[in-house]
Amino acid sequence: MTRYQLRGVAREYGGRRVLDIESLDVERGEIFGLVGPSGAGKSTLLRLLAFVEPVSAGALTFDGVPASNGLVPLGQRRRVTMVFQRPVLLKRSVEENVGFGLRLRGERDARAKVRECLRRVGLESLAAVRAASLSGGEMQRVALARALVLDPEVLLLDEPTANLDPYNVGLIESLIREQNRERGTTVVLVTHNVFQARRLAQRVGFLLDGKIVEIAPAHEFFEFPRDPRTAAFVRGEMVY
């Protein structure tokens, strides 16, 4: 079943069109990888899927419900959680950061749920530590835990392991797989790392200059790309 459907979707800033998606479907329960060079429009597309911004033109639906104008009901918004590339954490403890969203939703006694999520991301021993003292990898894991504790139906990830060491990359990738496999969470993964997309995604799309060049199952995308621009990107060549 289709989770997101985009038809003729565009996003403009000050009259400049930065995203122009003719057609894109994201299926329920899949890990969809979106790759492309910096400035291609990947993060902009993710913000549209998170209902953070409205589309400038075209039709966006979420589970068949129109969501083009950005006026998405709160209940629907809460089914989707986004983790940004550079997470902003509260000047509080790790535990308070992870439980913040639950408190906003009125869950007063959420400590057990927060502790379990901290255990999943390997930060249980740092529950009382102030977030400002954490390393970059630890901060990224806190941001991921803050999203996972909400048990979202859709998890949107914007370069979740950028500039992290191999240990943290492996840990976060394992959590993404686990969330998708065990909980059926739909994951949209934005990354410039083709190797990561190959490891995690069932389907992969290539975005260039705001347009979808190609979408295919991961094996076909990387082994038999149809478009020469996709092939050049997969080979690691500079794409303009």
C-alpha positions as a Markdown table, in Angstrom:
| # | Residue | x | y | z |
|---|---|---|---|---|
| 1 | Met | 0.0 | 0.0 | 0.0 |
| 2 | Thr | 1.3 | 3.5 | -0.9 |
| 3 | Arg | 2.2 | 5.7 | 2.0 |
| 4 | Tyr | 3.2 | 8.8 | 0.1 |
| 5 | Gln | 2.1 | 9.8 | -3.4 |
| 6 | Leu | 3.5 | 12.9 | -5.2 |
| 7 | Arg | 2.3 | 14.0 | -8.5 |
| 8 | Gly | 3.6 | 17.2 | -10.2 |
| 9 | Val | 5.0 | 18.4 | -6.9 |
| 10 | Ala | 7.1 | 21.5 | -6.9 |
| 11 | Arg | 8.7 | 23.7 | -4.2 |
| 12 | Glu | 9.8 | 27.3 | -4.8 |
| 13 | Tyr | 11.6 | 29.8 | -2.8 |
| 14 | Gly | 11.4 | 33.5 | -3.9 |
| 15 | Gly | 10.3 | 32.4 | -7.4 |
| 16 | Arg | 13.1 | 29.9 | -7.8 |
| 17 | Arg | 12.0 | 26.3 | -8.2 |
| 18 | Val | 14.3 | 24.0 | -6.2 |
| 19 | Leu | 12.2 | 20.9 | -6.4 |
| 20 | Asp | 10.1 | 19.5 | -9.4 |
| 21 | Ile | 8.9 | 16.0 | -8.8 |
| 22 | Glu | 6.8 | 14.6 | -11.7 |
| 23 | Ser | 5.9 | 11.3 | -9.9 |
| 24 | Leu | 7.1 | 9.6 | -6.7 |
| 25 | Asp | 5.5 | 6.9 | -4.5 |
| 26 | Val | 6.8 | 5.7 | -1.1 |
| 27 | Glu | 5.4 | 2.3 | -0.1 |
| 28 | Arg | 4.2 | 1.4 | 3.4 |
| 29 | Gly | 6.9 | -0.5 | 5.3 |
| 30 | Glu | 9.8 | 0.0 | 3.0 |
| 31 | Ile | 13.2 | 1.7 | 3.4 |
| 32 | Phe | 13.4 | 4.1 | 0.5 |
| 33 | Gly | 16.8 | 5.6 | -0.1 |
| 34 | Leu | 17.2 | 9.0 | -1.8 |
| 35 | Val | 20.6 | 9.8 | -3.1 |
| 36 | Gly | 22.1 | 12.8 | -5.0 |
| 37 | Pro | 24.8 | 15.5 | -4.8 |
| 38 | Ser | 24.6 | 18.3 | -2.3 |
| 39 | Gly | 22.1 | 20.9 | -3.4 |
| 40 | Ala | 19.9 | 18.5 | -5.3 |
| 41 | Gly | 16.8 | 19.1 | -3.2 |
| 42 | Lys | 16.9 | 16.0 | -1.0 |
| 43 | Ser | 16.4 | 17.8 | 2.3 |
| 44 | Thr | 13.7 | 20.0 | 0.8 |
| 45 | Leu | 11.8 | 16.9 | -0.3 |
| 46 | Leu | 12.1 | 15.4 | 3.1 |
| 47 | Arg | 10.6 | 18.6 | 4.7 |
| 48 | Leu | 7.6 | 18.2 | 2.4 |
| 49 | Leu | 7.2 | 14.6 | 3.5 |
| 50 | Ala | 7.4 | 15.8 | 7.1 |
| 51 | Phe | 4.7 | 18.4 | 6.5 |
| 52 | Val | 7.1 | 21.1 | 7.7 |
| 53 | Glu | 6.6 | 23.0 | 4.5 |
| 54 | Pro | 3.7 | 23.1 | 2.0 |
| 55 | Val | 4.2 | 22.3 | -1.7 |
| 56 | Ser | 4.2 | 25.2 | -4.1 |
| 57 | Ala | 2.3 | 23.2 | -6.8 |
| 58 | Gly | 1.0 | 19.7 | -7.4 |
| 59 | Ala | -0.5 | 17.0 | -5.2 |
| 60 | Leu | 0.9 | 15.3 | -2.2 |
| 61 | Thr | -1.1 | 12.6 | -0.4 |
| 62 | Phe | -0.3 | 10.7 | 2.8 |
| 63 | Asp | -2.2 | 7.4 | 3.1 |
| 64 | Gly | -4.6 | 8.7 | 0.5 |
| 65 | Val | -5.3 | 11.9 | 2.4 |
| 66 | Pro | -4.4 | 15.2 | 0.6 |
| 67 | Ala | -1.6 | 17.0 | 2.3 |
| 68 | Ser | -0.5 | 19.5 | -0.3 |
| 69 | Asn | -1.3 | 22.7 | 1.6 |
| 70 | Gly | 0.6 | 21.9 | 4.7 |
| 71 | Leu | -2.6 | 22.1 | 6.8 |
| 72 | Val | -2.2 | 18.5 | 8.1 |
| 73 | Pro | -4.2 | 17.5 | 11.2 |
| 74 | Leu | -2.1 | 17.1 | 14.3 |
| 75 | Gly | -2.9 | 13.4 | 14.6 |
| 76 | Gln | -1.6 | 12.8 | 11.1 |
| 77 | Arg | 1.6 | 14.8 | 11.8 |
| 78 | Arg | 2.3 | 12.7 | 14.9 |
| 79 | Arg | 2.5 | 9.6 | 12.7 |
| 80 | Val | 5.6 | 11.1 | 11.1 |
| 81 | Thr | 9.0 | 11.9 | 12.8 |
| 82 | Met | 12.0 | 13.5 | 11.2 |
| 83 | Val | 15.6 | 13.4 | 12.4 |
| 84 | Phe | 17.7 | 16.3 | 11.0 |
| 85 | Gln | 21.3 | 16.1 | 9.9 |
| 86 | Arg | 22.3 | 18.5 | 12.7 |
| 87 | Pro | 20.1 | 17.8 | 15.6 |
| 88 | Val | 19.2 | 20.5 | 18.1 |
| 89 | Leu | 19.1 | 19.2 | 21.6 |
| 90 | Leu | 17.7 | 20.9 | 24.7 |
| 91 | Lys | 20.1 | 22.1 | 27.4 |
| 92 | Arg | 19.0 | 19.3 | 29.6 |
| 93 | Ser | 19.9 | 15.7 | 30.4 |
| 94 | Val | 19.9 | 13.0 | 27.8 |
| 95 | Glu | 16.8 | 11.4 | 29.4 |
| 96 | Glu | 14.9 | 14.7 | 29.3 |
| 97 | Asn | 15.8 | 15.2 | 25.7 |
| 98 | Val | 14.5 | 11.7 | 24.7 |
| 99 | Gly | 11.3 | 12.1 | 26.7 |
| 100 | Phe | 10.5 | 15.6 | 25.5 |
| 101 | Gly | 8.1 | 14.6 | 22.7 |
| 102 | Leu | 6.3 | 12.2 | 25.0 |
| 103 | Arg | 5.7 | 14.9 | 27.5 |
| 104 | Leu | 4.4 | 17.2 | 24.8 |
| 105 | Arg | 1.9 | 14.5 | 24.0 |
| 106 | Gly | 0.7 | 14.3 | 27.6 |
| 107 | Glu | 2.5 | 11.1 | 28.7 |
| 108 | Arg | 3.3 | 11.8 | 32.3 |
| 109 | Asp | 4.9 | 8.5 | 33.3 |
| 110 | Ala | 7.1 | 7.7 | 30.3 |
| 111 | Arg | 10.4 | 7.0 | 32.1 |
| 112 | Ala | 10.3 | 3.3 | 31.4 |
| 113 | Lys | 9.7 | 3.9 | 27.7 |
| 114 | Val | 12.5 | 6.4 | 27.6 |
| 115 | Arg | 15.0 | 4.1 | 29.4 |
| 116 | Glu | 14.2 | 1.3 | 27.0 |
| 117 | Cys | 14.9 | 3.5 | 24.1 |
| 118 | Leu | 18.1 | 4.7 | 25.6 |
| 119 | Arg | 19.1 | 1.1 | 26.0 |
| 120 | Arg | 18.4 | 0.4 | 22.3 |
| 121 | Val | 20.7 | 3.2 | 21.2 |
| 122 | Gly | 23.4 | 2.3 | 23.8 |
| 123 | Leu | 23.1 | 5.4 | 25.9 |
| 124 | Glu | 21.4 | 4.1 | 29.1 |
| 125 | Ser | 24.5 | 4.9 | 31.2 |
| 126 | Leu | 24.4 | 8.5 | 30.0 |
| 127 | Ala | 20.7 | 9.2 | 30.9 |
| 128 | Ala | 21.6 | 11.8 | 33.5 |
| 129 | Val | 24.4 | 13.5 | 31.5 |
| 130 | Arg | 23.7 | 16.9 | 30.0 |
| 131 | Ala | 23.3 | 16.7 | 26.2 |
| 132 | Ala | 25.8 | 19.5 | 25.6 |
| 133 | Ser | 28.7 | 17.4 | 26.8 |
| 134 | Leu | 28.1 | 14.6 | 24.3 |
| 135 | Ser | 30.1 | 13.7 | 21.3 |
| 136 | Gly | 28.7 | 14.2 | 17.8 |
| 137 | Gly | 27.9 | 10.5 | 17.5 |
| 138 | Glu | 26.2 | 10.4 | 20.9 |
| 139 | Met | 24.1 | 13.5 | 20.0 |
| 140 | Gln | 22.9 | 11.8 | 16.8 |
| 141 | Arg | 21.9 | 8.8 | 18.8 |
| 142 | Val | 20.0 | 10.9 | 21.2 |
| 143 | Ala | 18.2 | 12.6 | 18.3 |
| 144 | Leu | 17.3 | 9.1 | 16.9 |
| 145 | Ala | 16.1 | 7.9 | 20.3 |
| 146 | Arg | 14.0 | 11.0 | 20.6 |
| 147 | Ala | 12.3 | 10.0 | 17.3 |
| 148 | Leu | 12.1 | 6.2 | 18.0 |
| 149 | Val | 10.5 | 6.6 | 21.4 |
| 150 | Leu | 7.4 | 8.1 | 19.7 |
| 151 | Asp | 7.1 | 4.8 | 17.8 |
| 152 | Pro | 6.4 | 6.7 | 14.5 |
| 153 | Glu | 4.7 | 5.0 | 11.5 |
| 154 | Val | 7.1 | 7.0 | 9.2 |
| 155 | Leu | 10.8 | 7.9 | 10.1 |
| 156 | Leu | 12.4 | 10.5 | 7.9 |
| 157 | Leu | 16.2 | 10.6 | 8.2 |
| 158 | Asp | 18.4 | 13.4 | 6.7 |
| 159 | Glu | 22.0 | 12.2 | 6.5 |
| 160 | Pro | 21.7 | 10.4 | 9.9 |
| 161 | Thr | 25.4 | 9.3 | 10.0 |
| 162 | Ala | 27.2 | 12.2 | 8.3 |
| 163 | Asn | 30.7 | 12.8 | 9.7 |
| 164 | Leu | 30.3 | 9.9 | 12.2 |
| 165 | Asp | 32.9 | 7.3 | 13.0 |
| 166 | Pro | 32.4 | 3.7 | 11.8 |
| 167 | Tyr | 31.1 | 2.5 | 15.2 |
| 168 | Asn | 28.3 | 5.0 | 15.3 |
| 169 | Val | 27.5 | 4.5 | 11.6 |
| 170 | Gly | 27.1 | 0.8 | 12.2 |
| 171 | Leu | 25.0 | 1.2 | 15.3 |
| 172 | Ile | 22.6 | 3.7 | 13.7 |
| 173 | Glu | 22.2 | 1.6 | 10.6 |
| 174 | Ser | 21.4 | -1.4 | 12.8 |
| 175 | Leu | 18.7 | 0.6 | 14.6 |
| 176 | Ile | 17.2 | 1.7 | 11.3 |
| 177 | Arg | 17.0 | -1.9 | 10.1 |
| 178 | Glu | 15.6 | -3.1 | 13.4 |
| 179 | Gln | 12.9 | -0.3 | 13.4 |
| 180 | Asn | 11.9 | -1.2 | 9.9 |
| 181 | Arg | 11.9 | -5.0 | 10.3 |
| 182 | Glu | 10.4 | -5.4 | 13.8 |
| 183 | Arg | 8.0 | -2.5 | 13.8 |
| 184 | Gly | 7.2 | -2.1 | 10.1 |
| 185 | Thr | 8.2 | 1.6 | 10.2 |
| 186 | Thr | 8.4 | 3.2 | 6.7 |
| 187 | Val | 11.8 | 4.8 | 6.4 |
| 188 | Val | 12.9 | 7.5 | 4.0 |
| 189 | Leu | 16.6 | 7.8 | 4.1 |
| 190 | Val | 18.3 | 10.8 | 2.5 |
| 191 | Thr | 22.0 | 10.3 | 2.1 |
| 192 | His | 24.8 | 11.2 | -0.3 |
| 193 | Asn | 26.5 | 7.9 | 0.7 |
| 194 | Val | 25.7 | 5.4 | -2.0 |
| 195 | Phe | 27.2 | 2.6 | 0.0 |
| 196 | Gln | 24.8 | 3.3 | 2.9 |
| 197 | Ala | 21.8 | 3.4 | 0.6 |
| 198 | Arg | 22.9 | 0.1 | -0.9 |
| 199 | Arg | 23.2 | -1.5 | 2.6 |
| 200 | Leu | 19.9 | -0.2 | 3.9 |
| 201 | Ala | 17.3 | 0.6 | 1.2 |
| 202 | Gln | 15.0 | -1.7 | -0.7 |
| 203 | Arg | 14.4 | 0.9 | -3.4 |
| 204 | Val | 16.6 | 3.9 | -4.3 |
| 205 | Gly | 15.9 | 7.1 | -6.1 |
| 206 | Phe | 18.4 | 9.5 | -7.6 |
| 207 | Leu | 17.6 | 13.2 | -7.3 |
| 208 | Leu | 19.5 | 15.8 | -9.4 |
| 209 | Asp | 18.7 | 19.5 | -9.8 |
| 210 | Gly | 15.4 | 19.0 | -8.0 |
| 211 | Lys | 14.2 | 16.2 | -10.4 |
| 212 | Ile | 13.9 | 12.5 | -9.9 |
| 213 | Val | 16.2 | 10.9 | -12.5 |
| 214 | Glu | 15.7 | 7.3 | -11.7 |
| 215 | Ile | 14.0 | 5.0 | -9.2 |
| 216 | Ala | 14.7 | 1.3 | -9.0 |
| 217 | Pro | 15.1 | -1.7 | -6.6 |
| 218 | Ala | 18.4 | -1.3 | -4.9 |
| 219 | His | 20.2 | -4.1 | -6.7 |
| 220 | Glu | 19.0 | -2.8 | -10.1 |
| 221 | Phe | 19.8 | 0.8 | -9.2 |
| 222 | Phe | 23.4 | 0.0 | -8.3 |
| 223 | Glu | 24.2 | -2.8 | -10.7 |
| 224 | Phe | 22.2 | -1.8 | -13.8 |
| 225 | Pro | 21.4 | 1.9 | -13.7 |
| 226 | Arg | 19.4 | 2.9 | -16.8 |
| 227 | Asp | 20.3 | 6.6 | -16.9 |
| 228 | Pro | 23.9 | 7.6 | -17.6 |
| 229 | Arg | 23.7 | 10.3 | -15.0 |
| 230 | Thr | 22.8 | 7.7 | -12.4 |
| 231 | Ala | 25.6 | 5.5 | -13.5 |
| 232 | Ala | 28.1 | 8.4 | -13.2 |
| 233 | Phe | 26.9 | 9.1 | -9.7 |
| 234 | Val | 27.1 | 5.5 | -8.6 |
| 235 | Arg | 30.6 | 5.3 | -10.0 |
| 236 | Gly | 31.6 | 8.3 | -7.8 |
| 237 | Glu | 32.0 | 10.8 | -10.6 |
| 238 | Met | 31.2 | 14.4 | -10.1 |
| 239 | Val | 27.7 | 15.1 | -11.3 |
| 240 | Tyr | 26.4 | 18.6 | -12.4 |
